Amino acid sequence: MLLPLITENMPRKKIVGKQNQEISLDLIKKIVKWDKKNQLLKDYKYRFIADIAEGKKSLSNPHKKIALWNLEKG
């Protein structure tokens, strides 16, 4: 699972728990910022969540589901 709580001083191993974790636009923006620095996501997964953060894709329920799948599987 690759959905870390994004804070500057938190180790990479701290992970948000459940599969039905609610994902928000704010959380996606924090993940994009974190991954831009740490480069842990695969390029296409990063691009997908970056597009949501930039408003190129909407944060619809299907997109939330895909974003969670991408972040859980790294």
Wavefront OBJ file of the C-alpha trace (Angstrom):
o trace
v 0.000 0.000 0.000
v 1.393 3.337 -0.988
v -0.967 5.888 0.540
v 1.365 7.617 3.008
v 0.294 10.444 5.250
v 2.068 13.331 3.624
v 3.999 15.450 6.071
v 7.523 16.716 5.803
v 8.917 14.886 8.834
v 7.007 11.606 8.665
v 8.873 8.452 7.619
v 7.778 6.712 4.424
v 6.539 3.646 6.345
v 3.639 5.481 8.025
v 0.597 4.457 6.010
v -3.073 5.321 6.012
v -4.931 2.148 6.747
v -8.137 0.959 5.205
v -9.030 0.176 1.628
v -12.157 2.314 1.857
v -10.101 5.364 2.875
v -11.843 8.552 1.749
v -9.710 10.520 -0.673
v -10.065 14.278 -1.065
v -8.649 16.829 -3.464
v -6.521 18.217 -0.633
v -5.039 14.768 0.049
v -4.337 14.239 -3.654
v -2.530 17.584 -3.844
v -0.392 16.625 -0.829
v 0.425 13.253 -2.397
v 1.422 14.916 -5.679
v 3.687 17.328 -3.795
v 5.208 14.485 -1.757
v 5.731 12.192 -4.758
v 7.266 14.960 -6.847
v 10.052 15.036 -4.262
v 10.253 11.276 -3.488
v 9.354 9.798 -6.915
v 7.836 6.574 -5.653
v 4.815 6.296 -7.954
v 5.135 4.997 -11.504
v 4.968 7.767 -14.099
v 1.454 7.009 -15.376
v 0.083 6.776 -11.826
v 1.690 10.065 -10.869
v 0.340 11.722 -14.022
v -3.191 10.498 -13.239
v -3.274 11.974 -9.732
v -1.431 15.110 -10.885
v -4.144 15.637 -13.514
v -6.769 15.437 -10.762
v -4.808 17.866 -8.576
v -4.435 20.320 -11.482
v -8.139 20.107 -12.358
v -7.607 18.383 -15.722
v -9.623 15.426 -14.421
v -12.553 15.658 -12.052
v -12.568 13.996 -8.644
v -15.534 11.800 -9.505
v -16.236 8.533 -7.706
v -14.665 6.416 -10.496
v -11.547 8.613 -10.450
v -11.376 8.368 -6.652
v -11.511 4.582 -6.927
v -8.755 4.487 -9.567
v -6.599 6.913 -7.559
v -6.925 4.715 -4.465
v -6.050 1.593 -6.462
v -2.984 3.344 -7.904
v -1.841 4.548 -4.495
v -2.438 1.226 -2.739
v -0.490 -0.796 -5.283
v 2.303 1.727 -5.767
l 1 2 3 4 5 6 7 8 9 10 11 12 13 14 15 16 17 18 19 20 21 22 23 24 25 26 27 28 29 30 31 32 33 34 35 36 37 38 39 40 41 42 43 44 45 46 47 48 49 50 51 52 53 54 55 56 57 58 59 60 61 62 63 64 65 66 67 68 69 70 71 72 73 74
